[in-house]
Amino acid sequence: MSNAGRVVYATISTPRSRMIDRTPIQVNVLEAKTQLSRLLDRTEAGEDVIIARAGRPVVRLVPITTGAPDAPRVLGALEGKGWIADDFDAPLDEGFLFTPSADDQRDR
């Protein structure tokens, strides 16, 4: 049995040990406003939290996964990874850009 798309209705005070599967919890807007810090803690712990308005899911809180933000930048790390054509700044050919004439506008 798949749990895809399944929502577990729970309150913020539900102990983590009682949550058997990894389905997201759903809370209403008022509860999310008053318990935002706890929701953030649960999200950082890996849980998905859905915030609903009038019982209809509106927003999903999920943890942000990023690379090492404190890693130092290395000058020249992308050297040799790209190229620029020798004539990139040469003038364009006369017919390269299409400018519609009055006749072209009438056909539309």
N, C-alpha and C positions, 0 to 999 in steps of 0.2 A: 504494500500500500504506500503510495507516494504522498509526501507531505507538501508537495509543491503547491503554492498558493493558499495553503491552509493558515489561518490566523488563530492564535490562542488568545482568548480574552483573559487578561490577568490584571491584577492590581500591582502597583509598585512594591507593595510589601510582601508579595509572594516570594518565599525563599527560593533561592537558586536550586536547591536540592530537589524541590518539588517539580521542577521543569524537566520532564523526561526527554523530550526531543528538542531540536534546535530551531523550532518554528518561532517566528517573531511574536512579541507581545503587542497588544493593541491597547492604547490608552486614549481617553478623550482629551480635548484641548485644555480644559480646566485642570485636569490632573497633571498634564504635561507641564503646564505653567507653574504649578505649585511644587512639582517634584523634578524639575529640570536637572538639577545636580545629580540626583539618583539615576535618572535616565541616561545621563552622559556617562556615569560610572558603568552602568550595565552595557552601554554601547561600546565603551572602551574595552570591556571584558569580552567582547565578541558577539554580543546579542544584537539582533535587529529589533528595533522598536518602531511600531507604526503609530502615528498620531492620527486620530479620526475626529471628524466633525459630524455630530449627529449620527454616529455609528458608521459613517462612510469613510474609509481610509483616504487620507489626503497626503500625508508625508511619511517617508520612511527614514529613520535615523540609522545610519550605518557608520562604522568606524572608517576613518580616512587612512588608507595605507599609502605611505610614501617611501621613497628611497631614503638613503641616509642624508638628512637635511644638513647635517653638520660636517659632511665630507668636504675637504678643501677642494677648491677648483684648481685644475691644472692647466696652466697656460700652454696652448698648442695641442691639447688633447685630441682635437678633431683634425689635425693636420693630415692632408692627403685623403680625407673622407669625401671631399666634394671638388668641383671644378667650375671655372667660369670660362666661357668661350672667349677666344682672342678678340672676336669682333662684337662683343656684347654691347658696346657703345657706338657701333657704326650706325649711320642713318638708315632708316627703313626704306624698303623699295617703295616706289610710287603707289602701287596698287595694294600694298599690304593691309592698310586700314580701310575698311569699307565705310563710306559715308553715304547714307541713303539720299537719293535725289527725290525731287517732287514726284516723279513718275512712280518710284518705288513706294512712296507713302500712299498713293491712290490705290494701288493693288491690294492693300490690306483691308 
